């Protein structure tokens, strides 16, 4: 077996792109060729066997044995079988598998990908031999730089020439595309160019996000993305985990912003095609990063985003011949899960439960708010608050009710829930309720649940500003993050916002409550039964504190 694929195929592209390239190992190619030889031998032997009279007779009897009595006529003849055509179909199958061993198709621009697929579908390819396979794969791998450059060039050439923001010397951090939609209908071709750009930018920002399957889903996602943004003209939206920002206008243009550290790398790729056309200053790394991306969010894989997009309102099933009836209020179901494995379904399940869904069936979930706009947000941004970094452990309803009961004898009705999450506590509060949460997604859910005063902010920073402004609350009910001493910091910040005779009720680790009791005389706590909070093994308590002094400045 040749070791040609062991050659180090060097890339001329920026390392942030080329380091994500993958080359099939020699053993994987050997295994593919071995499987092909086995399949080819089996096909020839099968063809030879089916030509005999004995096989025809046996096949007729076996097939008839599985049919109803009344259906007695059956012809299992292979007289039309064409072994040459069958061998070509076998070669077609294995050429597709050979391509799948590489990531070349991921990097092919749409035109090249269509040409390759057309040649495969029309059976226009060389014989599947070791020499041809290895030769073809090496050629394709060496063209990978060209493919990536063509993808970027296609996006660059379709930037609007009518806007001064776009310049002929290369990409800038801000770009404008014309004709992305017409009368609210996305243009498929322009969406394709935007897809090409998104894939490359995602490679820069997030490495391995763009797999072959993800590429197909991403293309679908761009069309849906533009369609979702058309009703919100002139509004900025982060997409692809913060890799880009985009806003769409009624006249059909779209403005894009990428990190300056991405723009110069896109120009490096353009310079691969046009080395003299891209000025050096357009290919220089900025001295300092203008923006740091949010590291407190987790990226949702594209295949999961596509599945979530299929969430729809559930309907009553009437009968096999009458179809579906009325919508079941608050119940949603995942469609198109037939080709998903158990791991993908589990990820979808985790996300739907993380945003407040109660599982009621194999692929059905009950929500106490309209979840579809939230699903669109997740699909657009590709982000979900990270449970670990956000320390988000939803308060079970029974614990939320017990906590709210502790807010007694309040001097007024101005209430606050810091770190409100998805409102498991806030929905039980009665009065003028303010909810604060650092996650934009959680804030959207809170508004969908009817919360009128929702603030998207880091509570510690927000509390400091409110305290300086003399803002106070009569009752504060909270379930703060626990790790790295954050519970103590958040509870102290909340106490600083209490009005005179105001009451704080909070969930807290027992060790934190003991420490806080020394700082705030009058603070009391009671134990919470173990296992009340899934995923938390430390001892938990409910603590209360009534403020006997006036915090208002």
Secondary structure, 3 states (H helix, E strand, C coil): CCCHHHCCCCCCCCHHHHCCCCCCCHHHHHHHHHHHHHHHHHHHHHHHHHCCHHHHHHHHHHHHHCCCCCCCCCCCCCCCCCHHHHHHHHHHHHHHHHHHCCCHHHHCCHHHHHHHHHHHHCCCCCCCCHHHHHHHHHHHHHCHHHHHHHHHHHHHHCCCCCCCCCECCECCCEEEECCCEECCEECHHHHHHHHHHHHHHHHHHHCCCCCHHHHHHHHHHHHHHHHHHCCCCCCCEEEHHHCEEEEECCCCCEEEEECHHHHHHHHHHHHHHCCCCCCHHHHCCCCCCCCCCCCCEEECCHHHHHHHHCEEEEEEEEECCCEEEEEEEEEEEECCCCCCCHHHHHHHHHHHHHCCCEECCCCEEECCCCCHHHHHHHHHHCEEECHHHHCCCCCCHHHHHHHHHCCCCCCCCEEEECCCCCCCCHHHCCCEEEEEECCHHHHHHHHHCCCCEEEECCHHHHHHHHHHCCCCEEEEEEECCCHHHHHHHHHHHHHCCEEEEEEEEEEEEHHHHHHHHHHCCCCEEEECCCCCCCCCCCCEEEEEEECCCCCCC
